[in-house]
Amino acid sequence: MHVSYLITQGLLVAGVSAIKGHRIRRQLNPNGPTDPGIVYDCTYYATYSSSSISCQKWVSPWGIKVKEFVEYNPSVKDDCSGLQVGHSYCVEANYGEPRVTEQPGASSTQVSEPEPTEDSKPSPTQDGLIKSCTSFYQAKKGDSCSKIIANYGTFDFAEFFKWNPAVEEDCSGIWANTWYCVGVPGTPTAAPTKTAGTTTTTKPTGASKPSTTQDGLIDSCVSFHQAGKGETCAKIVSNFGTFDFDTFFEWNPAVGKDCSGIWAGYYYCVGVPGTPTQKPSATSPKPTATGGVQTPSPIQEGLVKNCNKFHQITSTTTCASIKSYYNLPLSQFIAWNPDVQDDCSNLWAGYWVCVGVEGYKPTTTTKATSTTTLPANGISTPSPIQNGISKNCNKFHKVQSTTTCTSIENYYNVPFATFYSWNPAVGKNCESLLTNYWVCVGVVGWSPPTKTTTTKAATTTKPSNGISTPLPIQANMVGNCNKFHPVSSTTTCSSIQNYYSISLSDFGKWNPTVGANCANLWAGYNVCVGVIGGTPTKPSDGVKTPSPIQPKMTTNCKKFHKVASTTICASIQKYYKITMAQLLKWNPTVGSGCEKLWADYWVCVGV
């Protein structure tokens, strides 16, 4: 039997190794215990490795049905309940040829005949293939349903899916080197041609395809668009207005369902024969909620039907910012927008989400208004602010995309515990520090702790090594320092280590006041980054680490990527072909929901 198939996620059979286009010889002899009654003419065996694999999924790659499998292995019941992990079972008899019904020496040697109701079926195929199929096609790497349909031009997707239900409605189940049905009795043998007096059209051959396109672009495309920098699928769909995202994805499958694969400078299909050339007129009906509120476009699947309040996602929007701004519990937000996912990993820029439904009233809290307020201290409170901010605040700081709680602590010399007490909405781990919001960094009657500085004169000094020491510096700095670095509000100990190729132990030894956890790295002060006789170290891989980076990044990184304001974890995964688990292992501060991917910082994308 010839078997050639793609191993799909979730189907892992021990000992399986597939070489495209070649016969797969599993086990000519069983390597595990066998049950009594296995057919005498068994030619291949396979060992059942895990009870989590269903019988149907386990036998399907061998091109046999469960009924045949049970026939080869009588100890297995019709519902496969007799399968035992570690046992070897027959998955092919008589090399896949018609079987002799009785053992040699018996009175009858009649050969069973195949069912006459269908043509000879090639192998391998997927489950559910229509029995009346008369024409087959072997899928190649990069094929899609739309590509196959366009190439034949004699059937549509509904028919193709009916004949091949295993491909799934989104065509995610199509496998390379597997045969699919492309014709049944009555299917035209050639694409219709245009003749006088008829309305049939020739099979579209597509316009001349421009260079720089991605794999899988539909062959029948007649209109193209070159993506610009920062352009999203939602923006393209909205600008053209003649197709929806599902259609755009069908024409351009390489962009991915989350549109993370769209690349600036590349051409994408925006029209096939029959696509309208103009947007619908302004009088075209728009979907409305039951309350009469128009639903904007585009939206994600599953959005609640009775939504009456919407919010458009930008590149900086997070679930936490929506939760804070609308005073909306995250569980409620996910219930209205299930496609976003519980971990908020599927929040798409440019799309609209529901933030209110008919009859829903948010919990009453004090929210920032569009105008400034005057507390008892007479200081104007800027807007927007997060919930729970201290009412007697008299000093504020606007959060930027690069701001961290640590940088605020260092710049204003305010302990995190104090900062958190004034701004509880930022979270105990600073996970909800929202960009473009104002936070409190001082209250009436509070004074920052006194910083201990050296008693040196206001001019630079020259120690015995002859190197001028800039001021100010922190107390207890080593006397033989010959290299200094001025600390800014965004400087971290990690960024200093990486930039100067020094160890944390050396840095702490030269600057003891900074502290083992870098809690006292003060902005505006100079720190020692080199001493007489000292030599900088390099990572074992010899690759220089750029700056700034986030804390806890792996020390053996060899490949880096600078995060832009539009960068998301999915786009990094797609571009560098790495998994989220790898990205998180190398950059743990990013967070499992990618909520702390900081713009303008470098992340590790290869070790």
N, C-alpha and C positions, 0 to 999 in steps of 0.2 A: 504494500500500500504506500502510495506517495502522499506525504503529509507536509504541507508548508504553510505556516501561519504565523501571525504576529502574536506574541505573548502579551495579552492585555493586562492592565492593572487589576489586581485582585485574583488573577488566575495563575498560581505558581504551583507547578507540579514538580516534586523532587525528581532529580535526574533528567529533567527535560532539557535538551539542547537542540535548537532548531537552526538549520543552515538553509537559507533561502534557495529554493530551486533544487534541493537535494533530498533524497530519501532520508527520513529520520529513523534510525534503527535504535529503538529503546533498549530492550533487553530480549535477546534471542532466547535466553533462559531466565527463569525467575530468580531474583536475588533475595526474595523473602519467602515466607511460608505460603503455600498454595492450598486452596480448599479442595475437597474431593469433588469430582464430577466435572472439572474443567474439560472442555471439548478436546478430543484427541488430536485434532489438526491445528491447534493453536500455534501461530508463528511469531507473535510478539507479545511481550508482557510489560506491564507497568506496575509500579509499587504505589499504593495509596498512602500519601504522606500526611494528610491532615483532615480531621473530621470537619473542619470549617469549610472545606470545598465540597459543594454539592455534587451529587452524582452526575447531574445533567452537565454541569460545567466541566467535570473531570473527563467525561467520555467524549464530549463534543469535538475537541481538537483532533481526535483520532478518526473523525469522519464516520462514526457509527452512532446509532441511536441507542437509547437506554434499553429498548426491547432486545436489540442484538447483543448488547453487553450482558444482559441477564441470561440470554440463550447460551452465550459462551461460558458463563460462570453461574451454574444452577444454584450454588449456595447463596447467591445474592437474591433477595426477594424482589418482587416487581417494583417496590418503592425504594429499592437500594438500601433498605435498613440493615442488610447483612454485611455491608462493607466494614472491614477491619483495618485500622491504621497499621502499616508495616507489612501487610500481606500483598503478594503479587497477584495480579489478575490478568486474564487474557483480554487484549484489546484488538486482536486481529486473528482471523482464522483463514487458513488456506491462502495466505498472502493476499487477501482481499478479493480473491476470485470466487466465483460461485462454488458453494461447498457441496461435497458429496454427502448425501443425507445419512448414510450408514457407514460404519467403520469398514475398512478392507476385510474381505472374507465373508461379509454378510451377503444375503441372497440378492439384495438390490443395490445398484450403484447409480440410481437415477439422480441427476443433477437438478437442484432447485433452479427454477427460472426466475429472472427478475420480473418485477411487475410491468406489464405491458402498457400501463397508462401514461408513462412519461418517457421522454427520450433518455438516452444514456447521460447520466449526470456526472460532470467532472468532479474532481476532489482536490482540495477541501472546499466545502461550502459551510454556511452558517445554518443554525436551526431555523426552521419555519419557512425555508425557501419553498415557493409555490410548486406543487407537484406537476402542474401542467406546463412547466417552462420548456420552451423549445430552443431558446438562444441564450448563450452564456457569455460573460465577459470576466476576465481575470483582472482584478484591480491592481494597479501599480502604486508604488510609493508616491505620495503627493496627490493621489486621486481624491476627489470629493464627489458627493452625490450630484451636485450641480454641474460639475465638470463632465461626468459620465452622461447625464441627461442632455447637456448641450451638445456633446460629441455625436450622440445617436440622433437626437431630434425627432424620435418617433414615439416618445412617451413623456409624461410629466412626473413630478416627484410623487404625487399621490399614487400613481401606478407603480413606480419603482419601489416605494415603501410597502405597498400591498404585496408585491412579489418577494420582497426581501425585508421582512419586518425586523430582523435582527440589527439592521443598521440604525434603528431608533429614529424618532421624529426629528432630532437635530443632527442626524447623520454622524453621530459620535462613535457609532459601532462599526464603521466600515474598516476593513482590514486589508492591508496589502497582501498580494499573492493569494487571495481568496476569490472564488468564483461567485458571480452574482447573476441573477436572472435579468435579461434585457429584452425578453420577448416571449409571448405566449401565443397560442393560436389566434390569428386575427390581427396581431401587431404588424404594422407596415414594415416592410423590409428595407425601406429607404425613407429618408426625410421627405415630407411633402414639398412639391415644387409649385411655383406660381404659374398658373395658366390663365388664358383669357376667360373672363366670365366667372372666375372663382374667387374666393376670398382667402384661399390658402396662401401661405408664404413659404419661401425657401428657408431652409435651415440656416440660421445666422452664422456667418463665419467670423464675425467680429471685426472691429476696426483694427488698423495697424497699431500694434501694441507699442507704446513708448518704452524706452529703456528704463532701467531702475524700477522694477516692480518686484513684488514678493511672490513666493511660491503659492500655487493654488488659485491665482486670479482667474476668474471665469473666462473661458475662451470666446464666448459670444459677446463680450463687452464692446460697446460702440462709443462710449464716452468716458473720459478719464479726467482725474483731478490730481494735481501735485500738492501733497500735504506741505503746509508751511510750518515753521517753528512754533511749537506750542499748540498746534491744532489738534483737536480731539475728534473722535468719531461723532460725538453729539453735535459738535459745531458744524461738521460737514453735512450731517443729516439735516440739521436745522437750516443751513444756508441754501441747500438745494431744494428741500421741501417736497421732493418727488418720490421719496422712498423712506422706509423706516430703518431702524438699526438692524433688525433681523435680516432684511434684504441686503443691506450693505455688508453684513457679516457673511452672508451666503456668497456674495460676489467676491469678497476679499477675506477668506478664512484665516489668513496669516495674522490679521490684526488681533485675533483672540476675542473671546466673549467679553472680556473686561476692557478691551481696546488698549491693552498695554503694549501691543506689538505694532502700533502705528509709528512710522518713522518719517521724520521731516525730509523733504527732498524726493521721496518716493511717490510713484503714481498709483492711484487707486481707481477701481471701477466705480463710476457713478451713474451708469446707464447701460441697459441692454435693449434689444428691440422690444418696443412696446412701452418703455418707460416714458412717462410724461416729460415734455421738454420745458414746462413752466410749472411754477408753484400753483397749488390750488388757489382760487380767488379768495379774497377776504371774507366772502359770504359763505364759504364752505363751512358746514357744521363742525364744531369742535366738541370733543367729549366733555361731558359735564357730570359733576357729582349730583346725587339726588337732590341736593339743596340748591342746585342751579349755578354752582360755582364752576367756572371753566377750568378744566384740567390742562395745565401747560404740557409741553412736550420738549424733550423726551422724558419718559419716566421708566423706572425699572419694573420688572414683572412682579405681580402679586400685590402692588400698591392698593391699599384699602379703597373700596368703591365710594364711600361716603366722605372722602376727604374734602375739607373746605378751606384748608390753609397749606400753602406750599413754600418750600425753601429750595433755591438753586444751589447746588454744591459747587464750591470753588476748589482750587488746588490746595488751599490751606484749611478747608473745613474738616472737622473731626466730629465723631459722635459726641464727644465730651463737650465741644463748643455748642453744638445744637442743644444738648441737654441743658447746659447752663443758660444759654440765651433765651430759650423758650420755656425754661423751668419745666422740662419734660422728662419724666423718668425714662431711662434707656430701654427698659422692658416694654414700655408703651410704644416708644419710637420703633423698636424692632417689630412689634406686633402690626404696626401700620405699614412697615416697609420691610417685609421678611427677606427680600432678596439682598438686603444689606449684610445679612448674617449676624449671628450673636456677637462675634468678635469685631464687628464693624470692618471686616476685611474687604467688603465689596461695595464701598461707598464711591460712586463714580462721579468724577468732576464733569460739570456741564449738565448733569441730570437733575431733575426735580424730585424732592422727597416730600412726604406728607408730615406735617408738624401740627396738625389739628383736624378734628372731625366734628361733625354735627353733634351738639350736646356735650362735648368734652370741655371741661373747665380745669385749667392747671391749678395746682395747689397755690394758695395765696401766699406770696412772699414779697419782700421788698425788692423791686427791680429797678435798675438804673433807668432814668428817663433820658430823653434826647437833650435835655438841658442840664446845665450844672446846678448842683445844690449847695446850699450854705449850711454846714453843720454849726453846732454851738461855738466852735472855735473860729468861725468866720472865714475859713479856707474853702474856696470853691472846689467841689468834687468833679473831676472830669468824667467823661462818658465815652465808651461803655466801661462798666466795672463788673466784676463777678459778684455773685450773691454772698452775703455774709461779711462783706468788708467792714473793718472797724469804723464806727461812726465818728470817732474823734480823730480820724487820720488828718494829718496836716502836711504830708509829703507823699507824692505819688511818682510812679515810674511806669512808662508805657512799654509793654512787652514787645520785643522784636522777634523775628524768626530765629535769631541766634541766641536769644536770652535764655538763661537757665537760672534755677534757684541759687545755684552755687555762685554764678556771676553776680547776682543781686546781693547775696550775703557778703561777698568780698568787696564789692564796690561801695556798699553803704555801711559795711561793718555791722551788719545786723544778724544775729544768730538765727538759724533756720526755725528753731522752735518759736522764737518771737515773731518772725515773718509769717509763719503758718497761723499763729494765733490771730494775726491781723487779717489774713487772707485764707480762711479755712477752705474755700472752694478750690484752691490749687491742689489739694490732696496731700496726704501725709508723705507721699513719695514724689511730690511735684509733678504728678502725671497729668494734671489739668491746668497747666500754666498756658493760658490762651493768648495767641498772638494778637496784637493790636488792642488788647484790653489794658486797663490801668490797674496797677496793684499798689497797695499801701506799703511804704517803706519808712514811715515815721508817724508817731502820734504825739498829741499834746502832752508835754511833761516828760517824754522819753528822750534819753541821750544815749548815743552809741557808746559801747565800752571803750575805755581809753586804750589806744594802741601804744604798746611799749616800743619806743624808738631809741636809737642810739643818741648819745649826747654829743655827737660830733658836730663840728661847725657847719654852717650853711654852705660852705664851699667844699669842693671835692678834696679828698685827702689822698696822700700817696703813702701806702704802707711800704715796708722794707723791700717789697718786690719792685717798686718803682712804677706800679700801675695805678692810675688815678681811680679812686672809688667814687662812683656817682652817688648822689643823695636824692631822696632819702633811702635808707636801707633799714631792714629789720634787725632787732637786737641779736647778738651772738653769732653774726655771720663770721666765717673763718677769715683770718687775717692774711692768708696767702692767695686770695682770690685774684685771678687775672682776666676773668671774662664775666660780663654781667648781662642781664636781660631785664628790661623794664616790663613790669606786669601790667597788662591791660584788663579791661572788664571781662573779656572773653578768654583770657589765658587760664589754662589748667596745668596741673603738674604733669599730666600725661602728655600734653602738647609740648611742654618744655623738654621732657625726657626724649620724645621722639625727634624733635627738631635738632637737639644738640647731641643726640646719641649718648645720653648718660643714664645711669641706673637711678632708681628711686632712692636706694640706700645712700648713694653718693650725694644726690641732691639734698636729701634730708640731713646728711652729715654737715654739708656746707651751709645749710640754712635751717638750723634746728627750730627756730621759732615758727616756721611754716607748719610743723606738726606732721606726724606720721600719716594722717588721713588728709593732708593738704587743706585743713580747715582754716588756716591762717595765711593764705596766699593773698596778700593785699594789693589791690589795684593801685597804680601810681607809685609803687615801690620797686626798687631794683633788687634782684636776687642774683646769687652767685651760680654760674653755670660752668665754671672751669677754674682749676687751681694750678699753681706752678708745679710742673712735673706730671700733671695728670694727662691722660690720653683718652679721648672719647671712645666709647665702644660702639660697635655696629651690631645689628641683629645678626644671628647666625646665618641668615640667608643673604646678607650683604645688601639688602634693599633698603633704601632710605625711606622712612615713613613721613608722609607729608603732614602738614598741620593746618587747621586744628582737626583733632579726632575726638570721638566720644570716649568716655571712660570704659575700661574693661575690654577694649578691642584686643583681639589675639595678638601675641607678640611675634608670631612667625608669619605674618602676612607678607605676600609677595606682589599682590595686585590690588590697586585701590581705585575707588570711584568717588568723584566729588558730587555731592547731592545738590541738585537744583531745587528751586521752589516747586517745580512740577514733578519731581521724581517721586515714585512710589516703589514699595518693595517689589510689587509684581513686575514693574518694568525692569528693575535690576535683575530679578530672577530670569526674565525672558532674555534679556540682552546677553548676560554672562552665562546662561544655561546652568544655573545653580538652583538648589532647592531653598525653600524658606528655612528649613532646619539648619542648613549650612550657613546661610546669611545670619541667622540668629546666634549660632554657635560662635561665629567669628565676631559678631557685633551684638553682644547680649543687651546693651543699653537700648537698642532699637525697640525692643519689646515684641512680644508674640503677636500683637495686633498692629505692629509697624507704627505705633502711635508716637514714637520718639525718634523718627527719622529726621534729623535736623538739617535744614538747608545750609549750604556753604561749608558743611563738615565733610570729612572724608570717611568712607566706610571700606571695610575689607571685602573684596570679592574673589579672592583666591589665595591659597596658601601653598 
